Amino acid sequence: MAPKDEMDDAKPFKSTLGMRYPSLREYPIKTGDVWMEGKKIDDDYRDLWRIHDGLYDLSSFVKSHPGGSDWLEWTQGTDITEAFEAHHIYTGPQKLLQKFFVKKATTPRDAPFHFKEDGFYKTIKREVREALKDIPKWPAMLSNLYADFLLTGYLVCAVLSAAWNNYWIATLAGLFLGLVTIASHNYIHRKANFRMYYLNFSTMSWRMVHKALWKIGLVPYKAPMYWDDFLGYIVLIPMYWFNGSLQQVLLMFFYILLIAGIHFGIIGINAAHRDPEIFLDGDASRPLPELDWGVYQLDSVVDRSDISKFQFLVLTSFGDHALHHLFPTLDHGLLRYLYPIFNRNCEKFGVNLLIKTHWEVMKGHFTQLLRTEPKTTPPKPLKLAPTNKKEE
C-alpha cells in the first residue's frame, strides 16, 4: 500500500521492490493489452527472450514448443524468467535452452527476484520433482470429471432455461458457469489442452493476461480475434432453437452471464491477494538477498484452511493458492500431496504462509481496502538465506 502522498494520481507510485514505473500506466484506457505493450516497451529485448541473465532466440522453436506456440509468440521481446522457472519443474527445458543462447544481457533484470540454487524455491522444486514420481494420478482425473460435469451442467441448464423461459434454471446455469470458469483456471497454465477453453464459455479470455501474477510481460498476438472467442456464444444456437424469441434468449443469456460474473467476482477478488497482513508493493520489503521468488510468493498470498480440505472447493475456489503459485502446471488435485515437502522447507527457511478461513479472507479484503498507510516493518527475516551460489 503506497503512502498517502504517493496515492495522488499525479504522482507515480514508487515501488519498494525497486521496479521501474511501468510504461503506458497512465494511458486512459486500462486493459491487459495496454499493460502488455507497456511491458514490452520496458523490457525491450526486441526479437529475443530473456531468461535470467541470458538472451535467447527461440523463434525457430516456437512451433515445436511442447507447451504450445502461444506462450513464445506472445512473450517475444520480454523477460520470461519467472514464467520459465515456475512452468518447468523438470530439468530438460533448461538443458535444451542452451541451444538457443545468443548472448549475455548487458542490463540487470527489472524484477528483483532471484532463483539461487540453495534458495527456498529451487530447493523445494528439486524435492517436488522427485516426489512427483510417487504421487497418484487419480486426483487429476477427478479434477477433469468435475470440470466436465460443471460445463455440462451449464450447457444443459442454459438450454432448459431458454426452453422453459425459467429464470430459476437460468440462475443455476449462471452458478455452473461461474464454477466452471474458475475450474478452468486449473488448465490455463499447462500446455494447450481442450479444457483450458472452458473459460471461454464465460465470453472472456484470461489465459495470457492472468500470467501477470507471475511477473512476466506478454505481448498480444496480432490477430484481432481467435476462433475460441466465439465459444461462449455457441450456446445461443440451441437456446434460440428451443425458445424462438431472440429477445428472450438474449435477455436470458445476459442474465446467466450476470450471475456467473457475480459469482466469479465474489470468489475471485477474495481468493488470496488482498489482506492487510500480507505484503503489497509499497510496504517495507525484504532486503535483496532474501528476495527469493518463492519466498516472495508466500509473502504476498493468503491461503484458506477450510477450502483446502476438499478437492472440489480447491478446484472451484482458487484453493491451495500458494502451492499453485509455486507450481502452476500441476493439477489442483495433486497439490495436497506436496504439503509435507512445503511445510518442511517453510520451517527450514523460516518462511511463513498466512492461513485464514474463507470468511476471514473476505473480511481481510475489505480491511485492506481501508488501509491507507504502508507497513513499515518488512516480513520476518529468513532463518536460512541463500548464498551467492550461481543461478542455473
C-alpha positions as CSV (number, residue, x, y, z in Angstrom):
1,M,0.0,0.0,0.0
2,A,1.5,3.3,-1.1
3,P,1.8,6.2,1.3
4,K,-0.9,8.8,1.1
5,D,1.3,11.3,-0.7
6,E,2.1,8.7,-3.4
7,M,-1.6,7.8,-3.9
8,D,-2.2,11.0,-5.8
9,D,-2.8,10.1,-9.4
10,A,-0.5,12.9,-10.4
11,K,2.4,11.3,-8.6
12,P,3.8,7.9,-9.9
13,F,3.8,5.1,-7.5
14,K,7.2,4.2,-6.1
15,S,7.9,0.5,-5.9
16,T,9.5,-0.6,-2.6
17,L,10.8,-3.6,-4.6
18,G,12.8,-1.3,-6.8
19,M,10.9,-2.0,-10.0
20,R,10.5,0.8,-12.6
21,Y,7.2,2.6,-13.0
22,P,5.5,0.8,-16.0
23,S,5.3,2.4,-19.3
24,L,1.7,3.3,-20.5
25,R,0.4,3.1,-16.9
26,E,-1.1,6.5,-17.3
27,Y,-2.8,5.5,-20.6
28,P,-6.5,6.4,-20.1
29,I,-7.9,3.0,-21.2
30,K,-6.8,0.3,-18.7
31,T,-6.7,-3.1,-20.4
32,G,-4.5,-6.1,-20.3
33,D,-3.3,-5.4,-23.8
34,V,-2.1,-1.9,-22.8
35,W,-0.2,-3.3,-19.8
36,M,1.4,-5.9,-22.1
37,E,2.5,-3.4,-24.6
38,G,4.0,-1.3,-21.8
39,K,5.9,-4.3,-20.5
40,K,7.3,-4.9,-24.0
41,I,8.5,-1.3,-24.1
42,D,10.2,-1.6,-20.7
43,D,11.9,-4.9,-21.4
44,D,12.9,-4.0,-25.0
45,Y,14.6,-7.3,-25.9
46,R,13.3,-6.9,-29.5
47,D,13.2,-10.4,-31.2
48,L,14.8,-12.2,-28.2
49,W,13.6,-13.7,-25.0
50,R,15.4,-13.1,-21.6
51,I,15.7,-15.8,-19.0
52,H,17.9,-14.9,-16.0
53,D,20.9,-13.1,-17.4
54,G,20.8,-14.7,-20.9
55,L,19.2,-13.7,-24.1
56,Y,17.8,-16.4,-26.3
57,D,16.5,-16.6,-29.9
58,L,13.6,-19.1,-29.6
59,S,12.0,-18.1,-32.9
60,S,12.9,-21.5,-34.6
61,F,11.5,-23.3,-31.6
62,V,8.1,-21.6,-31.3
63,K,6.1,-24.1,-33.4
64,S,7.6,-27.1,-31.7
65,H,7.3,-25.9,-28.2
66,P,5.6,-28.7,-26.2
67,G,3.6,-26.3,-24.2
68,G,2.1,-24.7,-27.3
69,S,3.3,-21.9,-29.5
70,D,1.2,-19.2,-27.8
71,W,3.5,-18.7,-24.9
72,L,6.5,-17.9,-27.0
73,E,4.7,-15.9,-29.7
74,W,3.2,-13.6,-27.1
75,T,6.3,-13.2,-24.9
76,Q,8.8,-12.4,-27.5
77,G,10.9,-9.4,-26.6
78,T,10.3,-9.8,-22.8
79,D,11.8,-11.2,-19.7
80,I,10.2,-14.6,-19.0
81,T,12.4,-15.7,-16.2
82,E,9.7,-16.2,-13.6
83,A,7.4,-18.0,-16.1
84,F,10.2,-20.3,-17.3
85,E,11.1,-21.3,-13.8
86,A,7.5,-21.8,-12.5
87,H,6.3,-23.7,-15.5
88,H,9.2,-26.1,-16.0
89,I,9.6,-28.4,-13.0
90,Y,12.0,-30.8,-14.7
91,T,15.5,-30.1,-15.9
92,G,15.1,-30.9,-19.6
93,P,14.0,-27.4,-20.8
94,Q,17.0,-25.9,-19.0
95,K,19.3,-28.1,-21.0
96,L,17.5,-27.5,-24.2
97,L,17.6,-23.8,-23.7
98,Q,21.4,-23.7,-24.2
99,K,20.9,-24.4,-27.9
100,F,19.3,-21.1,-28.4
101,F,21.6,-18.9,-26.4
102,V,22.6,-15.7,-28.2
103,K,24.5,-13.5,-25.6
104,K,24.5,-12.3,-22.1
105,A,22.2,-9.5,-21.1
106,T,24.0,-6.2,-20.5
107,T,21.5,-4.7,-18.1
108,P,20.1,-6.1,-14.8
109,R,16.6,-7.5,-14.7
110,D,13.8,-5.1,-13.6
111,A,12.4,-7.8,-11.3
112,P,14.5,-8.1,-8.1
113,F,13.6,-11.7,-7.5
114,H,16.3,-14.4,-7.7
115,F,16.4,-18.2,-8.1
116,K,19.6,-19.2,-6.2
117,E,20.3,-23.0,-6.3
118,D,20.3,-23.2,-2.5
119,G,17.4,-20.8,-2.1
120,F,13.9,-21.7,-1.0
121,Y,12.3,-22.1,-4.4
122,K,14.9,-24.1,-6.1
123,T,15.3,-26.4,-3.1
124,I,11.6,-27.1,-2.9
125,K,11.4,-27.5,-6.6
126,R,14.1,-30.2,-6.6
127,E,12.2,-32.1,-3.8
128,V,8.9,-31.8,-5.6
129,R,10.4,-33.1,-8.8
130,E,11.4,-36.3,-7.0
131,A,8.1,-36.6,-5.1
132,L,6.0,-36.5,-8.3
133,K,7.2,-40.0,-9.2
134,D,5.1,-41.4,-6.4
135,I,2.1,-39.1,-6.4
136,P,-1.1,-40.9,-7.7
137,K,-2.7,-39.7,-10.9
138,W,-6.4,-40.3,-9.9
139,P,-6.8,-36.8,-8.3
140,A,-6.1,-35.2,-11.7
141,M,-8.7,-37.5,-13.3
142,L,-11.2,-36.4,-10.7
143,S,-10.5,-32.8,-11.5
144,N,-11.2,-33.5,-15.1
145,L,-14.6,-35.1,-14.2
146,Y,-15.5,-32.2,-12.0
147,A,-14.7,-29.7,-14.8
148,D,-16.6,-31.7,-17.4
149,F,-19.6,-32.0,-15.1
150,L,-19.7,-28.3,-14.5
151,L,-19.6,-27.4,-18.2
152,T,-22.3,-30.0,-19.0
153,G,-24.4,-28.6,-16.2
154,Y,-24.1,-25.1,-17.5
155,L,-25.0,-26.0,-21.1
156,V,-27.9,-28.2,-20.1
157,C,-29.3,-25.6,-17.7
158,A,-28.8,-22.7,-20.2
159,V,-30.8,-24.5,-22.8
160,L,-33.5,-25.6,-20.4
161,S,-33.8,-22.1,-19.1
162,A,-34.5,-20.8,-22.6
163,A,-36.8,-23.7,-23.5
164,W,-39.0,-23.1,-20.4
165,N,-38.2,-19.4,-20.0
166,N,-37.3,-20.1,-16.4
167,Y,-35.0,-17.7,-14.6
168,W,-34.6,-20.1,-11.7
169,I,-32.9,-22.5,-14.0
170,A,-31.0,-19.6,-15.6
171,T,-29.7,-18.8,-12.1
172,L,-28.5,-22.4,-11.8
173,A,-26.9,-22.1,-15.2
174,G,-25.1,-18.9,-14.1
175,L,-23.7,-20.7,-11.0
176,F,-22.5,-23.6,-13.1
177,L,-20.8,-21.1,-15.5
178,G,-19.1,-19.3,-12.6
179,L,-17.8,-22.6,-11.2
180,V,-16.5,-23.9,-14.5
181,T,-14.9,-20.6,-15.3
182,I,-12.9,-20.9,-12.0
183,A,-12.2,-24.6,-12.6
184,S,-10.7,-23.9,-16.0
185,H,-8.0,-22.0,-14.1
186,N,-6.6,-25.4,-13.4
187,Y,-5.8,-25.9,-17.1
188,I,-4.7,-22.5,-18.4
189,H,-1.2,-22.7,-17.1
190,R,-0.5,-26.0,-18.9
191,K,0.4,-26.9,-22.5
192,A,-2.5,-26.5,-24.9
193,N,-5.5,-28.7,-23.9
194,F,-9.2,-28.6,-24.6
195,R,-10.3,-27.9,-21.0
196,M,-8.5,-24.6,-21.0
197,Y,-11.1,-23.4,-23.4
198,Y,-13.8,-23.9,-20.8
199,L,-13.0,-20.5,-19.6
200,N,-14.1,-19.0,-22.9
201,F,-17.7,-20.1,-22.3
202,S,-17.7,-17.1,-19.9
203,T,-17.1,-14.9,-23.1
204,M,-13.8,-13.8,-21.5
205,S,-10.3,-14.9,-22.4
206,W,-7.9,-14.9,-19.4
207,R,-5.1,-17.3,-20.2
208,M,-2.4,-14.8,-21.1
209,V,-3.5,-11.7,-19.1
210,H,-3.5,-13.9,-16.0
211,K,0.2,-14.5,-16.3
212,A,0.8,-11.0,-14.9
213,L,0.6,-12.7,-11.5
214,W,3.8,-14.5,-12.3
215,K,5.6,-11.2,-13.0
216,I,6.1,-11.7,-16.7
217,G,5.5,-9.4,-19.7
218,L,3.3,-10.5,-22.5
219,V,2.6,-9.2,-26.0
220,P,-0.8,-9.6,-27.5
221,Y,-0.7,-11.6,-30.7
222,K,-1.5,-9.6,-33.9
223,A,-4.7,-11.5,-34.8
224,P,-7.7,-9.3,-33.7
225,M,-9.8,-12.4,-32.8
226,Y,-9.4,-16.1,-32.4
227,W,-11.8,-19.0,-33.1
228,D,-12.2,-19.7,-29.4
229,D,-13.5,-16.2,-28.8
230,F,-16.8,-17.5,-30.2
231,L,-17.1,-20.5,-27.9
232,G,-19.1,-18.6,-25.3
233,Y,-21.8,-17.8,-27.8
234,I,-22.4,-21.3,-29.2
235,V,-25.0,-22.0,-26.5
236,L,-27.2,-19.3,-28.1
237,I,-28.0,-21.6,-31.0
238,P,-29.8,-24.3,-29.0
239,M,-31.3,-21.7,-26.7
240,Y,-32.9,-19.9,-29.7
241,W,-33.9,-23.2,-31.3
242,F,-36.0,-24.2,-28.3
243,N,-37.3,-20.7,-27.5
244,G,-37.8,-19.0,-30.8
245,S,-37.7,-15.4,-29.4
246,L,-34.3,-13.7,-29.9
247,Q,-35.2,-11.0,-27.4
248,Q,-36.0,-13.6,-24.7
249,V,-32.9,-15.6,-25.4
250,L,-30.6,-12.6,-25.3
251,L,-32.1,-11.4,-22.0
252,M,-31.7,-14.9,-20.6
253,F,-28.2,-15.2,-21.8
254,F,-27.1,-11.8,-20.3
255,Y,-28.8,-12.8,-17.0
256,I,-26.8,-16.0,-16.9
257,L,-23.6,-14.0,-17.6
258,L,-24.5,-11.6,-14.8
259,I,-25.0,-14.4,-12.3
260,A,-21.7,-16.1,-13.4
261,G,-19.9,-12.7,-13.2
262,I,-21.2,-12.0,-9.7
263,H,-20.1,-15.5,-8.5
264,F,-16.7,-15.2,-10.2
265,G,-16.2,-11.8,-8.7
266,I,-17.1,-12.7,-5.2
267,I,-14.8,-15.7,-5.2
268,G,-12.0,-14.2,-7.3
269,I,-11.4,-10.9,-5.5
270,N,-11.4,-12.7,-2.2
271,A,-9.2,-15.6,-3.2
272,A,-5.7,-14.8,-2.0
273,H,-4.2,-11.5,-2.8
274,R,-5.8,-8.8,-0.7
275,D,-5.2,-8.8,3.1
276,P,-3.6,-6.2,5.4
277,E,-1.3,-8.9,6.9
278,I,0.4,-9.8,3.6
279,F,3.0,-7.9,1.6
280,L,1.9,-5.5,-1.1
281,D,4.3,-3.4,-3.1
282,G,4.6,-0.1,-1.2
283,D,5.1,-1.9,2.1
284,A,8.6,-2.3,3.6
285,S,10.2,-5.0,1.5
286,R,12.7,-7.8,2.4
287,P,16.4,-7.0,1.8
288,L,17.5,-8.0,-1.7
289,P,19.4,-11.2,-0.6
290,E,16.1,-12.6,0.8
291,L,14.0,-11.8,-2.3
292,D,13.9,-15.5,-3.4
293,W,11.0,-15.7,-5.9
294,G,9.3,-18.4,-4.0
295,V,9.6,-16.6,-0.7
296,Y,8.0,-13.5,-2.3
297,Q,5.1,-15.6,-3.5
298,L,4.3,-16.7,0.1
299,D,4.8,-13.2,1.4
300,S,2.1,-11.9,-0.9
301,V,-0.5,-14.7,-0.6
302,V,-3.1,-15.8,2.0
303,D,-4.5,-19.3,1.9
304,R,-7.8,-20.7,3.3
305,S,-7.7,-23.7,5.6
306,D,-11.4,-24.6,5.1
307,I,-11.1,-24.6,1.3
308,S,-8.0,-26.8,1.2
309,K,-9.9,-29.8,2.8
310,F,-11.9,-30.6,-0.3
311,Q,-10.7,-31.0,-3.8
312,F,-13.9,-29.7,-5.4
313,L,-13.6,-26.5,-3.4
314,V,-9.9,-26.2,-4.2
315,L,-10.8,-26.5,-7.9
316,T,-13.7,-24.1,-7.9
317,S,-12.4,-21.5,-5.3
318,F,-8.7,-20.9,-6.3
319,G,-7.7,-23.1,-3.3
320,D,-4.2,-24.2,-2.3
321,H,-3.2,-20.9,-3.8
322,A,0.4,-20.7,-2.5
323,L,1.3,-24.1,-3.9
324,H,-0.4,-23.2,-7.1
325,H,1.7,-20.1,-7.5
326,L,4.9,-22.2,-6.9
327,F,3.8,-25.0,-9.3
328,P,1.1,-23.7,-11.6
329,T,1.3,-26.5,-14.1
330,L,0.3,-29.2,-11.6
331,D,-3.3,-30.2,-11.3
332,H,-5.0,-28.7,-8.3
333,G,-5.8,-32.2,-7.1
334,L,-2.1,-33.1,-6.7
335,L,-1.1,-30.1,-4.6
336,R,-2.3,-31.6,-1.3
337,Y,0.4,-34.2,-1.7
338,L,3.1,-31.5,-1.7
339,Y,2.3,-30.1,1.8
340,P,4.8,-32.3,3.7
341,I,7.6,-31.0,1.5
342,F,6.2,-27.5,1.6
343,N,5.9,-27.4,5.3
344,R,9.3,-28.9,5.9
345,N,11.0,-26.3,3.8
346,C,9.0,-23.4,5.2
347,E,10.3,-24.4,8.6
348,K,13.8,-24.9,7.3
349,F,14.0,-21.4,5.7
350,G,11.8,-19.6,8.2
351,V,9.1,-18.7,5.7
352,N,5.5,-18.0,7.0
353,L,2.4,-18.6,4.9
354,L,-0.6,-16.7,6.2
355,I,-3.6,-19.1,6.6
356,K,-7.1,-18.0,7.5
357,T,-10.7,-19.2,6.9
358,H,-12.6,-18.2,3.8
359,W,-14.7,-15.7,5.7
360,E,-11.6,-14.2,7.4
361,V,-10.1,-13.7,4.0
362,M,-13.2,-12.0,2.7
363,K,-13.1,-9.6,5.7
364,G,-9.4,-9.1,5.2
365,H,-10.1,-8.0,1.6
366,F,-12.2,-5.1,2.8
367,T,-9.9,-4.3,5.7
368,Q,-7.1,-4.0,3.1
369,L,-9.2,-1.6,1.0
370,L,-9.4,0.7,4.1
371,R,-5.7,0.7,4.7
372,T,-4.0,4.0,3.7
373,E,-0.6,3.6,5.4
374,P,2.1,1.2,4.3
375,K,3.6,-1.3,6.6
376,T,7.0,-0.1,7.9
377,T,8.2,-3.5,9.1
378,P,9.3,-6.0,6.4
379,P,8.3,-9.7,6.5
380,K,10.0,-11.8,9.2
381,P,13.7,-12.4,8.3
382,L,14.6,-15.9,6.9
383,K,16.3,-18.4,9.1
384,L,18.3,-19.6,6.1
385,A,19.1,-17.1,3.5
386,P,20.5,-18.2,0.1
387,T,24.2,-17.7,-0.6
388,N,25.6,-16.1,-3.8
389,K,25.6,-19.5,-5.5
390,K,25.0,-19.1,-9.2
391,E,21.5,-19.4,-10.6
392,E,21.1,-22.1,-13.2
